[in-house]
Amino acid sequence: MASNIKSDVAQAIADTYRAEWGRIVAILIRLVGDFDVAEEAAQEAFAAAVNQWQTNGIPDLPRAWIIRTARYKAIDHLRRRTRDR
């Protein structure tokens, strides 16, 4: 059963990545104004999805979940960068 959940999550993440990566990064670039921060935040959100989705299940709107998570990660990154300056 656990391996079935892992394979379902892996498939959902792979499908979301293939179909939505460009849109996700473009949305994040518009939100934060920095390509590097947007791309890094999107990568971190996909990594977080692996753990979260196995525990909580695959969300109804995976792209929205990734964007929301990446947005928070990007904001945290920008705050740290500002604080360190």
PyMOL commands that set and color helices and strands:
alter all, ss='L'
color gray80, all
select helices_A, chain A and resi 2-32+35-56+62-84
alter helices_A, ss='H'
color red, helices_A
deselect
rebuild
show_as cartoon
